[in-house]
């Protein structure tokens, strides 16, 4: 067994490849045009075009149809938890009461109650909708939904 010396240490054969040295003669395989092919914008120094540019042809991102939109009504709807209703001291709850309590925003017009959290007191909902689970919890606590 030979002794290891600092000047003989090298990585295993094939584990590290030598970096590509372009434009260093015909023997390297990357001489003359240095892997850029012949002529054309991309063969020149500084031959740059912006991402997605297709030589004047209508680019793909402009040929494809637009998808999706932002609803103009998205701020009119809100969701409320049962735990939010538990914290409101009023028994008769409608959209105006929720706005005054700061539970929903001022622009909201439609509210739906979801079963999240606990509700241990009687509440009466007016002008609100509720999920099936929330409806069951509200009615079990002695409340109703009008």
C-alpha positions as CSV (number, residue, x, y, z in Angstrom):
1,X,0.0,0.0,0.0
2,X,1.4,3.4,-1.0
3,X,1.5,6.3,1.3
4,X,-0.9,9.2,0.5
5,X,0.9,12.5,-0.1
6,X,-0.7,16.0,-0.5
7,X,0.7,16.4,-4.0
8,X,-0.8,13.1,-5.3
9,X,-4.4,13.6,-4.1
10,X,-7.0,13.8,-6.9
11,X,-10.6,13.0,-7.3
12,X,-11.8,9.6,-8.5
13,X,-11.5,9.0,-12.2
14,X,-14.6,10.5,-14.0
15,X,-16.1,12.1,-10.8
16,X,-15.1,15.7,-11.8
17,X,-15.1,16.8,-15.4
18,X,-12.8,19.5,-16.7
19,X,-14.6,22.7,-17.4
20,X,-15.4,23.6,-21.0
21,X,-12.8,25.8,-22.5
22,X,-14.4,27.3,-25.6
23,X,-12.5,29.0,-28.4
24,X,-9.2,27.2,-27.6
25,X,-8.5,25.6,-31.0
26,X,-9.7,22.9,-33.2
27,X,-8.5,20.1,-31.0
28,X,-10.8,21.0,-28.1
29,X,-13.9,20.5,-30.2
30,X,-15.1,24.0,-29.3
31,X,-12.7,26.1,-31.4
32,X,-13.5,28.6,-34.2
33,X,-17.2,29.4,-33.6
34,X,-16.9,28.3,-29.9
35,X,-20.3,26.3,-30.0
36,X,-22.3,29.3,-31.3
37,X,-22.9,28.0,-34.8
38,X,-22.5,30.2,-37.9
39,X,-23.9,33.7,-38.3
40,X,-27.0,35.1,-36.8
41,X,-27.8,37.3,-33.9
42,X,-27.0,34.7,-31.2
43,X,-23.5,34.1,-32.7
44,X,-22.5,37.8,-32.3
45,X,-21.1,39.3,-29.1
46,X,-23.8,41.2,-27.4
47,X,-26.4,39.3,-29.6
48,X,-29.3,39.7,-27.1
49,X,-33.0,39.6,-27.4
50,X,-35.6,39.8,-24.6
51,X,-37.1,36.7,-23.1
52,X,-40.0,35.4,-25.2
53,X,-39.0,37.3,-28.3
54,X,-39.5,35.2,-31.5
55,X,-37.9,37.3,-34.2
56,X,-41.0,39.5,-34.8
57,X,-43.4,36.6,-34.9
58,X,-46.3,37.1,-32.4
59,X,-44.9,35.6,-29.2
60,X,-46.5,32.5,-27.6
61,X,-47.6,34.4,-24.5
62,X,-49.6,36.8,-26.7
63,X,-51.0,34.1,-29.0
64,X,-52.6,32.2,-26.1
65,X,-56.0,33.4,-24.8
66,X,-56.2,35.2,-21.4
67,X,-57.4,33.1,-18.5
68,X,-59.0,34.1,-15.3
69,X,-60.1,37.3,-13.8
70,X,-60.6,39.2,-10.6
71,X,-64.3,39.3,-9.7
72,X,-65.8,42.8,-9.2
73,X,-67.9,41.3,-6.4
74,X,-65.2,39.6,-4.4
75,X,-65.3,42.2,-1.6
76,X,-69.1,41.9,-1.2
77,X,-68.9,38.4,0.4
78,X,-67.6,37.4,3.8
79,X,-67.3,34.3,5.9
80,X,-67.9,34.3,9.7
81,X,-67.1,31.6,12.3
82,X,-69.3,30.4,15.1
83,X,-66.7,31.6,17.5
84,X,-67.1,35.1,16.1
85,X,-70.8,34.9,16.9
86,X,-70.1,33.7,20.4
87,X,-68.1,36.9,21.1
88,X,-70.8,39.3,20.0
89,X,-73.0,40.4,23.0
90,X,-76.2,40.8,20.9
91,X,-78.7,38.0,20.5
92,X,-80.2,39.2,17.2
93,X,-77.4,39.2,14.6
94,X,-77.6,40.6,11.1
95,X,-75.0,42.1,8.7
96,X,-75.2,45.6,10.3
97,X,-74.4,44.1,13.8
98,X,-71.4,42.2,12.3
99,X,-70.1,45.5,10.7
100,X,-70.4,47.4,14.0
101,X,-68.6,44.7,15.9
102,X,-65.8,44.8,13.4
103,X,-66.1,41.2,12.4
104,X,-66.6,42.0,8.7
105,X,-65.7,44.9,6.4
106,X,-68.0,47.8,5.6
107,X,-68.4,46.9,1.9
108,X,-69.7,43.4,2.7
109,X,-73.3,42.7,1.7
110,X,-73.5,38.9,2.0
111,X,-72.4,36.7,4.9
112,X,-72.2,33.0,5.4
113,X,-71.6,31.4,8.8
114,X,-69.3,28.3,9.0
115,X,-68.9,25.7,11.7
116,X,-65.6,26.7,13.2
117,X,-65.2,27.2,17.0
118,X,-67.9,26.8,19.7
119,X,-71.3,28.4,20.1
120,X,-72.9,27.8,23.5
121,X,-75.5,30.6,23.6
122,X,-78.8,31.3,21.8
123,X,-78.4,33.5,18.7
124,X,-80.9,34.6,16.0
125,X,-79.5,35.2,12.6
126,X,-81.3,37.5,10.2
127,X,-80.3,37.9,6.5
128,X,-77.3,35.5,6.9
129,X,-76.8,32.1,5.4
130,X,-75.1,29.2,7.3
131,X,-73.5,25.9,6.3
132,X,-75.3,22.7,7.3
133,X,-72.9,22.1,10.2
134,X,-73.2,25.7,11.5
135,X,-77.0,25.5,11.2
136,X,-77.1,22.3,13.3
137,X,-74.9,23.9,16.1
138,X,-77.0,27.1,16.1
139,X,-80.3,25.2,16.4
140,X,-78.9,22.9,19.0
141,X,-78.0,25.9,21.1
142,X,-81.7,27.1,20.9
143,X,-81.1,29.7,18.1
144,X,-82.7,30.1,14.7
145,X,-81.9,31.4,11.2
146,X,-84.3,33.6,9.5
